[in-house]
Amino acid sequence: MIMPKLDGIGAYEQMCKARSGVPVIFTSGYSDHGPVLVSLSKKGATVLQKPYGSKVLARRVRELLDEAKVLEPTHG
């Protein structure tokens, strides 16, 4: 969520403009981001609230990649 020059929400909006449906995981340990993260989640973004372990992160990344494969148009 917090990055120099462009915050996480701005980056997400730019990614969505470039490619609709791009899988994104937001993560934050700041409790004041709660309402923003809930709003992003309602828009389809995945949100992981810190702390979480590597297994949780790996599982969620795998799930998003698998979902993205299902949504890709088939060629041929």
C-alpha positions in Angstrom: 0.0 0.0 0.0 2.8 2.4 0.8 5.4 2.9 -1.9 7.3 5.9 -3.2 5.7 8.0 -6.0 2.7 5.8 -6.4 0.7 4.1 -3.7 -0.8 0.6 -4.0 -4.2 1.8 -5.0 -2.8 4.0 -7.8 -0.6 1.1 -9.0 -3.7 -1.2 -8.9 -5.7 1.2 -11.0 -2.9 1.5 -13.6 -2.6 -2.3 -13.8 -6.3 -2.6 -14.3 -6.2 0.0 -17.1 -3.4 -1.9 -18.8 -4.9 -5.3 -18.4 -8.3 -6.1 -17.0 -8.4 -8.9 -14.5 -4.8 -8.9 -13.6 -4.3 -10.8 -10.3 -3.2 -8.5 -7.5 -2.5 -9.2 -3.8 -2.6 -6.3 -1.4 -1.0 -6.6 2.0 -0.8 -4.3 4.9 0.0 -4.3 8.5 -1.4 -0.8 9.1 -4.8 -0.9 10.7 -5.8 2.5 9.3 -5.9 0.9 5.8 -8.8 -1.3 6.8 -11.6 0.5 5.0 -9.5 1.0 1.9 -8.6 -2.7 1.8 -12.2 -3.7 2.3 -13.2 -1.5 -0.6 -10.4 -3.1 -2.8 -11.6 -6.5 -1.8 -15.1 -5.7 -3.0 -13.6 -4.7 -6.3 -12.0 -8.1 -6.7 -8.5 -7.5 -5.3 -7.1 -10.1 -2.9 -6.2 -8.7 0.5 -3.9 -10.3 3.0 -3.6 -8.6 6.4 -0.2 -9.0 8.2 0.9 -11.1 9.9 0.6 -14.1 7.6 3.0 -17.0 6.9 4.7 -18.1 3.8 2.4 -21.0 3.3 -0.7 -18.7 3.3 1.0 -16.4 0.8 2.1 -19.2 -1.4 -1.4 -20.8 -1.4 -3.1 -17.6 -2.2 -0.6 -16.8 -5.1 -1.2 -20.3 -6.5 -5.0 -19.8 -6.3 -4.8 -16.5 -8.1 -2.6 -17.9 -10.8 -4.9 -20.9 -11.3 -7.9 -18.5 -11.5 -6.1 -16.4 -14.1 -5.5 -19.4 -16.2 -9.2 -20.3 -16.3 -10.0 -16.7 -17.4 -7.4 -16.6 -20.2 -8.9 -16.8 -23.7 -8.0 -20.0 -25.5 -6.1 -19.7 -28.8 -6.4 -22.1 -31.7 
